[in-house]
Amino acid sequence: MYRLISATPSPYARKVRIALIEKGIPFELQTEVPWHGSTATPAYNPLEKLPVLVLPDGTGIYESRFILEWLEHRHPSPRLLPDDPQDVLRARQIEVISDGICDAVVLLFFERMRDAPSEEWMARQRRKVEGGVLALAESATDGFLVGGRFGLADIAAGTVLRYLSVRFAEFDWAAMYPALAAMSARLEARPSFAATVPVPQKIVERVV
């Protein structure tokens, strides 16, 4: 059985958890705070980042985009990528936008922990978040994002939108983009999303 080393608020880990559930792949969940010295992450990922999918032989598969690609190759049914090549590119573009929003929110989170955070740096990250969400809003539909069926694009967009409520709640994107909010609500009602709701973790060791 696979083991997934995960953090409860992480949208990157949540993407993988949702994919595993959607594909019907059994796995053991190992929850950690990756910033703590006790984390097992370095034993499986030299970059010391979560999530990590640990195979039965102890090999670590890491970086969420690569894990999802690996799962798509090793467990091709049901497909999370569209059949049409142009739709695949569109799904990948939405994934890039969503991950970029996540990256900016993480940078904001840690900058705020500094003794003297940079207002200019934080403003730059906020612009990335706001621009990324606008791009997602322009893609929002009353169904699935790409190809008329659930897939990678929905996982990527859905996880980052919920993550904003955990780490960047002051940005009321739902009021600004009702269609995007409705799409997010539909995704959150899906069993794989309902089973993986992100919650904050307490970081007790100094990070920055």
N, C-alpha and C positions, 0 to 999 in steps of 0.2 A: 504494500500500500504506500502511496505517496504521503509525504508529510510537508505541510506548508508552514513555514515560519513567517509569522504575520504580526502586525501591530494593529490594534483595534481601530484607530482613526485613519489609518493609511488608505488613501484612494487607490494607490498602486496595488496594495495587497488585496483590496476589495475587488478590483477588476479580476484578479486571478481566482479568488474564491467564487465569484459569480460564474466565471467560465467553467470552473470545475463542476459546479452544481448543474449548470445548464447542460453540460456534456454527460452528466450522470457518472462522474468519476469519483469513486470513494477516496477520501483523504483524511488524514489526521491533522488537526489544527494545533499549532504550537504558538501561543501568543507571547510576545516579548516586547520590551521597550528597547529598541535597537541602540539607544544612546547609553544604556547602562553597561558597566563593565562586565556584568554577568551574562550578557547575551551570547548565544551560540552562533550568531551570524558569521563571525570571521572564520569559523571552521568550515563553512560551506561557500562563502562568497568573499573573495579577496578584497572587494570594494566595501565590505562591511555594511551593505544596504539590504533592506527588505523590500519586497518579499523574496524568499528563497523556496523553491520547490525541491525537496530532498527526495531523491529516488530510492528505491529499496536497497540499492547497492551503496548508498551513502553519497552518491554524486549530487552536487548542488547545481540546480538550474536557476539563474538569477537574472534580474532586471525584468520588470513586468512585461514590457513589450516583447522581449525575447521568450519569456515563459509562454505567453499567449501564442506566439508563432510556433513554438515547440509543441504545445498542446494541439494546435491545428494540424500539424504534420503527423503527430503520433496518435491522435484521437480525432480523426477527420469528421466523425459524425456525432451530433449534428454540426454542420458547418457554421462558424461564426463570421466568416467572410462571405461576401456576395459571390455569385457565379460570374457576373460580368466584370471584365478587367477594369473598365472605367469606374464601376461601382466600388471595386476594391480600392482604387486610388482615392476615391472620395471618402471611404471609410477610414483609410489611413490618415487622410488629411484631418478628419475630425478627431482622430486619436492624437495627432500631433498638437492640435489646438488644445484639447483637453489636458494633455500632459503638461503643456506649457503653462496653463492656468494653475495646475497643481504645483508646478515648480515655483511659480511666483508667490503663491500663498505660503509655501514652506519657507521661502526666503524671508517673507514678511514676518512670519511667526518667530523665526530665530533672531531677526534684526530687532524685534521688539524686546527680546530678552537681554539685549546688550545694555550696559550701564549708560551709554550715550548713543542711542540709535540715530541713524542718519535719516533725516526727514526727506532728503533728496532721493536716497536709495529706496525708501519706502514708497515715495510717490511714483517712482519708476515701476515698481512691482504692482502697485495698484492700477496703473495704466495698462499693464499687461493683462491683469485679471479682467478689467472692464472691457478691453478690446476683445479678449478671447470670448467672454460671455456674449458680447454683441454678435460675434461671428457664429456662435452656436445658435443664438436666437434667430439669426437669418436663415438657419437650416432647419429650424423646428417645424414639424408637421403634426397633423392629428393622428399619425400612425408611427411607423418606425422610420428612422432617419435615412437609411439607404437600402435600396433594393426591395422594399416592401415587406421585409421580414426582420425579426430581431437578430442583432449581431453585434460585432465589435464596436461599431460607431455608437450604438445605444449604451453599451457597457461603459465606454470611455466617457461619453457625455453625462450619463446618469450619475456615475460615481463622483465626478468632479463637482457637479451641481450640489449634491448632498454634502460633500466635503466643505463647501463654502459655509454651510450653516454651522460647522464645527470650528473652523479656524478663521473665518472672515464674515461673521454674522452681521456686521454693521453694513455690509453691502447688500441692499435689499433688491437683488436682481429679479426676484419673483414679481415684485410690484411693477418693475420696469418692463418685464417681458412676460405677459400672461400666458401666451402660447407655449413658451419654454417651461413655465411653471406647471402648466397642465401636462406637458410631456413628461416632466420629471415625476409628477404625481403618479402617472400611469406606470412608469417604470418602477417606482418604489413599491407599488402594489404587487409587482411580480414576485413569486415565491423566492427566487434567488436573491433578489434585492432585499426583501423583507427579512431574510435570514442573515443578512450581513450588514445591518445598520451600523454606521460608524459611531464610536463613542470616544471621547478624549481619554488619554492616558496621562498619569502624573509622572513627570520627569523629575527625579529626585537628585540626580547627579548633574553637576555643572556641564553645560554643553558649549556655551559661548562666553 
